[in-house]
């Protein structure tokens, strides 16, 4: 599957799924947790969550009173905005004024209808052009993709996507021709949200595919990549903190809260890898603290063109496998050594991040690097930026 260069950051998961064709019809039907009523039709069935699995989750908003700084950083991050309902303040600019995008032999229109509903007029199965209502947005930066409802409680990811930096639309497949009925067409199973996208854009997702009816009953603990997607279920923690034992010292935090399981740096890496990896699913249900390899089969560098020959990322490989094969990983560096886990951003700008270690004196010793000679570019130039 080849994508245009602009989609290098797009996280459409490579997951094992049942190929299933379908046709679209106009009345929206979607089940994916509990979206706001304004986001979907009044006829939309909102099914209850999987109580046995999700009852232990408290939701990210429950973290805010005690972890206000971390919550504020997360809320506007790419994780916090990994999936959401259509929001007028964030999305209207993409659909108003009406625009036409020519891509390959097709053309699509994006617009707001008379009722203010965002729609994408494009070609679906049967070569028919229809206006499909947008009910969800996945991704935030560098691109946003839009979900439209389909029969069997499906959501499909439109190939017509939006670049918020340039305020323009583009096709994630570039000029590549994909026909309705193809697995990889936007109406096919390859672009099916329930099986291919939802697990990494939400918290503790259950696909709940029913092969007998060829339908889904997808639900999750929380829409978007919430606090508990990385920290694990926290309802017990919330309850313990609300009623700590007699004699608890909130300053010294003694006795220790038994509901909090501290993760090692390697456990944190495996939690990140659950979504930041090109992989096949075994259980598809990693809980923070579990081993990545108990739940997934990692795609690694081989004789194919999946990766660049030196193991670097190519197309939709994400970071995990390349990082595992890197010198940084073998020296003990892990995700949180370079990234703020709540914002997702680098801890320091420019070369400052790398030069914390590469000036020498670290244990274990890192290679001493002079940015100017190492990069072969003029000091201060973009090429000289690690």
N, C-alpha and C positions, 0 to 999 in steps of 0.2 A: 504494500500500500504506500503510495508516494504522496507527499503533501508539499504544499508550497513552503518556501523558507519562512514565511511569516507565522506558520503554525508550529514552530519548534517548541513553543511553550504550552501547547494545548494538551491537556491531560485526558485524552479519551483512552480508557484502559483497554489493554489487550487481554481479554478474559475469555475463557471457554464459555460458549453460549449455544443455545439451540437455534439453528437458523429457522426463521419462521416468516413467511410472507404475510401481508395483510393489505387491506384497503382502507383508505381514510373515509371518514364521514364527518359531517359538520358539527354534530353535538359533542362538545368536549366531554371526555370521560377520562379521569385520571385519579389514581390513588398513589400518593407518595407522602405518607405521614399526615400532617395536618396543616396544609397551607392556609393562609388567610382567606376568609370567605370572598373578599373582593377580588382575589386573583383568578378565580375560576367560576364557572357557571353554577347557579343554584342547584342544578341537576347533578353536579359532580359528586360521586359517592366518596365520602371520607371514611375509611374503615379504621377500626380501632387498632392500636399498635400491638405488636407481639408481646403480650404482658409478661410471659415467662422470661423473655430476654431483656426487655426494655424497662421493667419495673425498677431496676436498680439504678436507672439514670435520672439525674435531677435537672439537667438542662444547664446551658452556659449562664443563663441569667442568675442562677442561684449562686454562682461564684463571685458575682460583682460586689456584693456588700463587703466581703473580706479581701478580695483581690482586685480592687478597683483599677489600679494601674495596669495590671496584666490584662484585665478585661477590656480596657479602653484600647490597648495596643492590638489585641486580637480582633476586636469588633470591626475595624476598618481594614484588616489585613486580607490578603488573597485567600487565606483559610476561612476567615470569618465571612467572606463574600463568595465562597466557592460555589454556593447555590442559593438562590433566593427567588421569591416571587417577583414578577414584573413590578417595578416601582416607577411611578411617573417622574419623580425628581431625578432619577438616575438614567432612565431609559427613553424618555419621550424625545430627547434630542436625536436619537437614532432613527426614530420613525416619523418625525416631523421636521421639515416638510417631506412629502412623498418623494421617494427616490427609486430609480431604476438601475439595476446592475446587470450588465451583460457578461455572462460567463460561459465559455465554450459556445455551444449552439443554443444555449438557453438564455432567458432573461427572467429576472425576478423583480418584484416591486415590494417595497417596504413602506408601510403607511399606517395612519390611525383612521379607523372607520368613523362613521357618524356618531357612534357612542363612545369614542375615545379608546377603543380596543386596538391594541397593536396587532398588526397582521402581516404575514408574508405571503404574497401572491406568487406561487411558483408551481413547477410541474411535479406531479406525483405519479402514482401508478395509473396505468391506462393512458399515459401521456396527457392527462387532463391538468389544466392549470386551475388551482383553487386558492382561495385566500384562507390560510390557516391561522388561527388565533394563537398568540404567544402567551403562555401561562407561566413559564419559568425562564430563568437566566442562569447559565452555568459559566464559571470563569469570571475573571474581573480584569486582570492585567497580565498579558498584553492584548487579550482579545476576549470577547464575550460571544457566547453562542446561545441560541434560543430554542426552547423546547415547546413542541406543539403536541396536543393530545391525539391519541389514536385508539382504535378498538382494543379490547382486552386489557384495559387499564394501562396501556403503554404511553410512554412519552418518546418522541423522536427528536433527534438533534438535527436542526436544519444545517445544511452545508453553507448557507448564506450567513456569514458571520460579520461581526462589527468590531472595528478597530477604534477604541475610544480616544486614542492619542491623535489619530488623523481624522477622526469623525468621518469615516468612510466604511463602506461595506466591501466585502470580498468573499470569494469562494474558497473554502479550505482546501479544495482539490485543485485549485488553479484552473488550468485549461484542460485538465484530464476529464475525459468523457465517462460518466457513469449513468447507466440507464435505470429507470424504474424497474424493479424486479431483481436487480443485482444485489448481492449481499452487502456490497459496500456503498450502494446508493443511499441517500439520506433517509429514504423510506424503508431501508432494509435492516436486517438484524445487526449489521455492523455499526449502525448509528442509533441503535436502540438504547435509550437511557437506562432502562431497568437493568439490563445485563452488562452494559459496557461502560457506563459513566457513573451511575448513582452511588456505587460503593465508596468511591473516593471523593465524592463531592458532598457526602453526608456522614452522619455519625451512626455507627453500628447498624448498618443497613441489612434488611432481609429482602432478597429478591422475590421469594415466594412465587416461583413459576409453577403453573399447573399445566402439565403436558396434555392432560385429557381435554381441557378447554382451550389450550393454546393461549393462556392469559396469565396475567401477573396480579399479585396482591402485595405489591411492594410497600414496605413501611420502614421506618427508621426511628432511632431514639430522638434525633434532632436534625432538622435541615441545616445544611452546611457542615463544615469541619469544625465542630464545636470543641470546647475544652476537654470533654470526655472522650473525644476521638483519640486524643494523645495521652490523657491521664487515666483513662478507664472510667468505669461507672463510679459516681461519687455520691449517690444518695445516702449510703451508710455514713460517709464522712460528714455530710451535712447534718444528719441526725445526731451524730456523736458530738459535733461542735455545738449544736443547739442545747444539748444536755450532757455536758462533760461530767466526769466523776467528781465527787466531793473532794476538794483539795486541789483541783486542777489550777495550775499557775499559767495564765495566758501569756505572760511575759517570757518566762523560761520554757513555756510549752511542755511542761511536765505534769503528769505522766504523758508519754508519747501517744499520739492518736493511733490506735491499732488499725484503723481503717485505711491509713495511707501507706501504700507500698512503694517505697522509693525504687526507681528504676536505675539500673546501671547505664553508663553511656552506650554500651552495646545494645541493651534492650531498647533504649531510645532510638538508636539507629535502625533497629528492626522495625520499630513502629513507623518511622519515616518511610522505610523501604516498602511497607505494605502498599503504599500508593505511588511512591517515587521509584518504581521499578517496572521494567517490562517483564511480565511474568504470566504464568498460567496458574489458575486457581486449583488448590487441592480441597481445602475447606472453605476458603474465601471468607474466613471469620476470625482474623487475628485480633486478639484482645491485647491492649498495651501490656507489655511484659512477656508476651509469648515470643517464641523463636519464629523468625520469618520463614524458615525452611520447614516448619511444621504445618504451614498453611499455604505455601506457594512453591511453584517450581520456577526458578529464576532462568530467564533467557540470557545466555552468556555469549561471549565472543567465540565465533566458530568460523568455518570456511565459507559461510554465506556473506552477503553484504548487509546483514542486520546491523552490525557495528562497523565502524572504520577499522582497518586492519590492526591499528595500535590499541584498539579497545575504547576509543573515544565515542561519545554519543553521536548517533546518526538517526535522523528522523525522530520517531516517538520511542526512544529508548529510556528516557528519564535518566536519573542519576545513579541509582543504587549499584548496578553491576559495574559500571565504569569506576565508581568510587571504591568499591571493594578491591579492585585490581590496581588501585593507585598507590604511589609511594606514601601519600598523606595518610591513607588508611592504615598502612603497615607500620607507620610511625606512631599510631595511636590517636590521630586526629579523628574527631567525630563531628556530627552535624552541628551540635550546639557550641562547638568551639569557634565556629565562624558565623553562625546565624543566631539572631535573636529568635527563640522559638515562638514568641507571641506575635511579633510583627512579620517574621520570615525574612527580614532584611539582614544585610551584613552588619556585624557588630561595629566595624570601623570602615570609613570611606577610603577610596583610592588604594594606594599600596600599603597603607597603614596596617591593614588586616594581615597581610602576608608577612610584613616586616617585623611584626611582633616576635616571630620565631626566627626568621631568616637573617638576623643580624648576629647570630651565634649566641652561645651561652645557655641554650635550652637543654633540657634533659627529657628524653634522649636528644642528642644534638641534631639540629636541623642544618641543612646545607646553607652556608653563608652566601647571600645573593646581593649583588649590586644591581639595582633595577636598570640602570642605563646600559651596562655591558651585557646583562642577562637578556634584556629585551631587544637589543640592537636598534633601539629607537631613541629619538631625541628626548631628553629629560623633560617631563611636563606634557609630552604629547600623548594622544590617545593610545598609540601603539606601545607606549611605555607603561601603561596601566595593567597591572597583573590581571 
